[in-house]
């Protein structure tokens, strides 16, 4: 029996490379929420301190307000928090300070950046997710849905993904060997499926076992390279030559 895999969001880049983005679970969401909640708490503490400087009798001021004004003040507190979540996610590319700290981001279900409407809807439904206590509805929804989405995410068409640190040096093209594509074979253009296959291999190559990486790269060169025996041997002898050659072969199609 194979171990269960973590949920992920599969998206395709404009370069026709398939990417799998890990979905943020309830632990990441809780940590980000606590950080943002702490920031909001300090904001209201500061606001209260400033208010006490302007009004000496704070208790008497609030008790003297009508029921309508008190209701409007409660709605104002909720609106302030709603604006905080929405504005941060829109201006910070799907993140709030808490989300950025733990490395998660709100995106649409197709992997594209979240917009004003989606962020406004998901944060407006936050009040429902918080029922009846300590985000019980939201936590239950996160635990029961496949991609860990609360009600706000389900209605807005969004979800949270984790940002993994990637070693960009792995994608740095190595110096290409002195092997030129035979002019007779350059005219044999690659199909879209062939280009996608090569790009998919280049994207996954850093995580493959060395033997499998060499074997798959060699097969792709044999299939799409059009090299003679001497060129093929020179290419295999050059460090990083296979992947550099495949990159050049794909770039020749653009």
Secondary structure as UniProt FT lines:
FT   STRAND          8..12
FT   TURN            14..15
FT   STRAND          18..23
FT   HELIX           26..54
FT   HELIX           58..63
FT   HELIX           67..91
FT   TURN            92..93
FT   HELIX           97..102
FT   STRAND          104..108
FT   TURN            109..110
FT   HELIX           116..124
FT   HELIX           126..129
FT   TURN            130..135
FT   HELIX           136..144
FT   TURN            146..147
FT   HELIX           151..156
FT   STRAND          158..162
FT   HELIX           168..171
FT   HELIX           183..186
FT   HELIX           192..204
FT   HELIX           205..207
FT   HELIX           210..224
FT   HELIX           229..237
FT   TURN            239..240
FT   HELIX           241..251
FT   TURN            252..253
//
